[in-house]
Amino acid sequence: MGVFQMIREVFQLDNLHCPSCVTRIERAVNGMPGVTAARLAFAAGRLTVEYDETRTSSQAIADAVGRLGYPARSLRPEKGV
């Protein structure tokens, strides 16, 4: 088994209008290779994602969320979680 580095990263999302957005975004991000957890705090507009940086990237996550219509920008990655 290879060595991997887990990252916990928080993204600020724009254009959240209703709680159903939460389900849509969490389902999409949780389905990405390398993502172990994705949780969206609707009121704050913050998506917390834990992922293996050898299988996906911050940019890939932001792009996936952006394709759903919710621009995302990284606030703070934490390595070694």
C-alpha positions in Angstrom: 0.0 0.0 0.0 1.3 3.5 -0.9 2.0 6.4 1.3 -0.7 9.1 1.3 -1.3 12.4 3.0 -4.7 13.2 4.3 -5.8 16.8 4.0 -8.7 18.6 5.7 -9.6 21.7 3.8 -12.4 24.3 4.2 -14.0 26.0 1.2 -16.2 29.0 1.2 -19.1 28.5 -1.2 -21.2 31.2 -3.0 -24.7 31.0 -4.4 -26.2 28.7 -1.7 -30.0 29.3 -1.7 -31.6 26.4 0.0 -30.9 23.4 2.2 -31.3 21.0 -0.8 -28.0 22.5 -2.1 -26.3 20.8 0.9 -27.3 17.3 -0.2 -26.4 17.9 -3.8 -22.9 19.2 -3.0 -22.1 16.7 -0.3 -23.2 13.8 -2.5 -21.1 15.0 -5.4 -17.9 15.7 -3.4 -18.3 12.5 -1.3 -18.4 10.6 -4.6 -15.0 11.9 -5.7 -12.0 9.5 -5.6 -9.9 10.1 -2.5 -12.5 12.0 -0.6 -13.2 10.4 2.8 -15.7 13.0 4.1 -17.4 16.2 3.0 -19.7 18.2 5.2 -21.4 21.5 4.3 -22.5 24.0 6.9 -25.4 25.7 5.0 -25.7 28.9 7.2 -21.9 29.6 7.0 -21.5 28.5 3.4 -18.5 26.4 4.4 -17.7 23.0 3.0 -15.2 20.9 5.0 -13.5 18.1 3.0 -11.1 15.4 4.1 -9.2 13.8 1.2 -6.1 11.9 0.1 -4.0 14.4 -1.8 -2.5 11.6 -3.9 -5.9 10.9 -5.3 -7.5 14.3 -5.7 -6.7 18.0 -5.2 -8.1 21.2 -3.8 -8.5 22.5 -7.4 -10.4 19.3 -8.5 -12.8 19.7 -5.5 -13.4 23.4 -6.2 -13.9 22.7 -9.9 -16.5 20.0 -9.1 -18.4 22.2 -6.8 -18.2 25.1 -9.3 -19.6 22.9 -12.1 -22.7 22.5 -9.8 -23.1 26.2 -9.8 -21.5 27.1 -6.5 -18.2 28.9 -6.8 -15.8 27.6 -4.2 -12.5 29.0 -2.8 -10.2 27.4 -0.3 -9.8 29.0 3.1 -7.3 26.7 4.9 -5.9 23.3 4.2 -4.6 21.2 7.1 -2.2 18.4 6.4 -1.8 15.2 8.3 -5.4 14.8 9.6 
